[in-house]
Structures are given as structure tokens and as C-alpha cells.
Amino acid sequence: MLLSMSHRYVGVMLMWVGLAFFLWGIYFFAKADGDLTILRQAPLPPNAFKDKVVWITGASQGIGETLSKEFASHGAKLILSARRLPELERVKASLSGLHAPSSVVLLPLDVTGSEDVLREAVEKAEASFDGKGVDIMVHNASAARPKHGYSEISEETTKTSFAVNVIGVITLTRILAPKMAQRGRGQFAVLSSVAAKIGAPGQSVYSASKSAQYAYFDAVRSEIGYTGVKVSLICPGPVKTDPTSSDPRQSLDRVVELIMKSIFHELDESWIAEQPILAMVYLRQHFPSIASFIMGKLGPKRVKTGGGYSLGEMLKKND
């Protein structure tokens, strides 16, 4: 009888422990602002990228500018690209680190340029820092993403989105990747988007271009992984690039913190977003029919109002 009571007591205790872990898991996921793999990674050590040659496109503002500051503070040798040289000079002057600002290389570049222009840029980047070669290529340049219904998007906007987000990125990679492979080292850190995982209503062309970009690098990873070249696909959600804005987006500093973790730990793929967007990405990955149903309810209102993905908007009824 005592043995039976002991077994019953252990069973009850295990049930309560299991329930506690379940509730803790729900709470943790509700507060999560990134996928579970990236959140469990250790913080970066000091000088995590010491002497690494890092080339960042779209480095004149937003995520690119903040990444430049983080890489500089971690000892990287930086090559910064964007279309506007004055803005690159401003960013360079703001940097501080082992090789910054004095040794930072500015390489003005429009990623929609011809193949000859992009090839010349790659050669200049490779020749920088005594020809050490690029260790990490951060594909951050991205086309603007105005919110319009699918039938309202112009041909010009469509062509520009694919020129920046797809064609230019592919061309740079096609030229640079073989050089990395020959050295047996290198990494492409691709700033994609959660829109590549789950189409964003009102941003159909942007979603399409980011999906194409995602698929390209997913395939490239499988082709060149054996050479020692890594591909990290990083998918952020909406980011608050204007600190004075009241828009409920994820903070720029937090997004960049998680991006740096993803690059340092060479994660194949990372999702960076707050709820409910993160939950929607998980649903799309594992329960696509449920995700499609929810997006079908949300989509018309988002296109009409130009709104976001807040929980309140998801719960509102369409007019």
C-alpha cells in the first residue's frame, strides 16, 4: 500500500512538473523575438570578428549602418558599400574599433549596375587589406517596399525590386563565391525577410523578390557547402529604423544583436520577429493550411489600411 501511494505521489509530482514546463514554454514563446535556435546561442565574445574582412552592402543607413558599427566594435576590417558616398563617409566617421575608422574601405556601389561594374567592385573588395580576400559578405542592400495591392504595383517597381533583391545579389555572389571556395573559407550573410517565408499582403512583389533570393541561397548552400563556404539566411520582420516612431516594430538594436549572433554562430537560417509574426512563420513552416487561412482573413484589411501584423488587427473583423 505504501508503495502504491509512493507511485501515485511521484506521478502527481511529474504531472505538476510537466505542467510547469508546458506553461513556461508558452510564456517563453509568447515573449520570444526570434526562433528558438538563435535565442539559445551564446552572446558574442569580445572582438568576435577580429581581423575578418567584412563587406556590407546597403551600409549607409538602417540595419546596414548599425551592423557596420557592431562589426567595427568587434575588430572587423570593413568594406562598406552603398550608392551615396557622402552617407558612407558619415557612417565611417561614426565607427570605432580595432580597424575603424582609419582603415575602413568605402566602395560606392549600385547593385543594379552591369555585370562589369559588379565584377570590378568584387575585384576591389578582394584586393583590399593587402589582398586578404572577403571573409564575410553581408547582402543587406534592399529595394524599397511600398504597400500596394497586387494589381496596383507598377512594372517599374517590380523590375527594381528584382534588380536589387535578386539579380544584383546573384551576380555579386556568382563572382565572389568561387574566390571564397578556392580559399576554402567564407560566409554569405543574406538579409532576407520573413516575407520570404510568409507572403506579406500589400507587398506581393517584395515578398516574391525575397522568396527568390531565399530560394537561390538555399540552393547555393547545398552546392558550395563542401568547400567551406557558409550561407546564413537571416529573415527579420518589421524593424523600427526610426527611433522616434511610435510604430510597434522590433527595435533596430535588438534585430542587429540577433543578426550578429546568427552570423557569428554560422546558423543556416534565422527568423527574427516579435509576436504574432514569429508564430505565423512557425505556422507557415509546420501548418501551412492554418497559416493561409489566417492570412486570408488578415490580408484584405492590411492592404486597405496599410497596417501591420499586430494582434489587435488580426482579431478585428473586416469591414
Residue pairs with C-beta under 8 A, 6 or more apart in sequence:
29 36
29 279
30 275
31 275
32 39
32 275
32 278
33 39
33 250
33 254
33 258
33 272
33 273
33 274
33 278
34 258
34 270
34 271
34 272
34 273
34 278
35 270
35 271
35 272
35 278
35 281
37 267
37 270
38 258
38 261
38 262
38 265
38 267
38 270
38 271
38 272
41 261
41 262
41 265
41 267
42 265
43 261
44 74
44 260
44 261
44 264
46 74
47 74
47 75
47 98
48 74
48 75
48 260
48 264
49 71
49 74
49 75
49 76
49 136
49 264
50 74
50 75
50 76
50 98
51 75
51 76
51 77
51 98
51 99
52 75
52 76
52 77
52 135
52 136
53 76
53 77
53 79
53 128
53 129
53 132
53 133
53 134
53 135
53 136
54 71
54 76
54 77
54 78
54 79
54 134
54 135
54 136
54 138
55 78
55 79
55 81
55 107
55 125
55 134
55 136
55 137
55 138
56 64
56 67
56 68
56 71
56 78
56 79
56 80
56 81
56 138
56 140
57 64
57 81
57 82
57 109
57 111
57 138
57 139
57 140
57 141
57 172
58 64
58 81
58 82
58 140
58 141
58 142
58 191
59 65
59 67
59 68
59 80
59 81
59 82
59 88
59 91
59 140
60 80
60 82
60 83
60 84
60 87
60 88
60 90
60 91
61 82
61 87
61 241
62 239
62 241
62 252
63 140
63 191
63 236
63 239
63 241
63 252
63 255
63 256
63 259
64 80
64 82
64 138
64 140
64 141
65 91
66 252
66 253
66 256
67 138
67 140
67 256
67 259
67 260
68 78
68 80
68 91
68 95
69 94
69 95
69 96
70 256
70 257
70 260
71 78
71 97
71 260
72 78
72 95
72 96
72 97
72 99
72 100
72 101
72 104
73 96
73 97
74 97
74 260
75 97
75 98
75 99
76 97
76 99
76 136
77 99
77 103
77 128
77 129
77 132
78 95
78 99
78 100
78 103
78 104
78 105
79 104
79 105
79 106
79 107
79 125
79 128
79 134
80 88
80 91
80 92
80 104
80 105
80 106
80 107
81 88
81 106
81 107
81 108
81 109
81 121
81 141
82 88
82 108
82 109
82 141
83 108
83 109
83 110
84 108
85 106
85 108
88 106
88 108
89 106
92 100
92 101
92 104
92 106
93 101
94 101
95 101
95 104
103 129
105 125
105 128
105 129
107 121
107 124
107 125
109 117
109 118
109 121
110 117
111 118
111 141
111 163
111 164
111 168
111 169
111 172
112 160
112 163
112 164
112 167
112 168
113 121
113 168
115 171
115 175
118 168
118 171
118 172
118 175
119 175
121 172
122 172
122 175
122 176
122 179
125 134
125 176
126 133
126 134
126 176
126 179
133 179
133 180
133 183
133 186
134 176
134 179
134 180
134 186
135 185
135 186
135 187
136 186
136 187
136 188
136 189
136 263
137 172
137 173
137 176
137 186
137 187
137 188
137 189
138 189
138 191
138 263
139 169
139 172
139 173
139 188
139 189
139 190
139 191
140 191
141 164
141 168
141 169
142 164
142 165
142 191
143 160
143 161
143 163
143 164
143 165
143 206
143 209
144 160
145 161
145 203
145 206
146 157
147 202
147 203
147 302
147 303
147 306
148 202
148 303
149 202
149 303
150 204
150 205
153 204
153 205
157 205
158 205
161 205
161 206
161 208
161 209
162 205
162 208
162 209
162 212
164 209
165 206
165 209
165 210
165 212
165 213
166 209
166 212
166 213
166 216
169 190
169 213
169 216
170 216
173 188
173 216
173 217
173 220
177 186
177 188
177 220
177 224
177 229
179 186
180 186
180 227
180 229
181 224
181 227
181 228
181 229
184 227
184 228
185 228
185 229
186 228
186 229
186 230
187 229
187 230
187 231
187 232
187 263
187 266
188 217
188 220
188 229
188 230
188 231
188 232
189 232
189 234
189 259
189 262
189 263
190 213
190 214
190 217
190 231
190 232
190 233
190 234
191 234
191 236
191 259
192 210
192 213
192 214
192 217
192 233
192 234
192 235
193 206
193 207
193 210
193 235
193 236
193 237
194 200
194 235
194 236
194 237
194 271
194 273
194 277
194 281
195 203
195 206
195 207
195 210
195 211
196 207
196 210
196 211
196 213
196 214
196 235
197 214
197 235
197 271
197 281
197 284
197 285
198 280
198 281
198 284
198 291
198 295
199 207
199 208
199 211
199 295
200 206
200 207
201 295
201 298
201 299
201 300
201 302
201 303
202 299
202 302
202 303
202 306
214 233
214 235
217 231
217 233
218 231
218 233
220 231
221 230
221 231
221 233
221 268
224 231
225 231
230 266
231 268
232 262
232 263
232 266
232 267
232 268
232 269
232 270
233 268
233 269
233 270
234 259
234 262
234 263
234 269
234 270
234 272
235 269
235 270
235 271
235 272
235 273
235 281
236 250
236 255
236 259
236 272
236 273
237 249
237 250
237 271
237 272
237 273
237 274
237 277
237 278
237 309
238 247
238 249
238 250
238 273
238 277
238 308
238 309
239 249
239 250
239 251
239 252
239 255
240 247
240 249
240 250
240 251
240 252
241 252
243 252
247 308
248 308
248 310
249 308
250 272
250 273
250 274
255 272
258 270
258 272
259 270
259 272
261 267
261 270
262 270
262 272
271 278
271 281
273 281
275 311
276 309
276 310
276 311
276 314
277 309
280 291
280 294
280 295
280 309
283 290
283 291
283 294
284 291
294 314
297 314
297 318
298 309
298 313
298 314
300 318
301 307
301 313
301 316
301 318
301 319
302 308
302 309
302 313
304 319
307 313
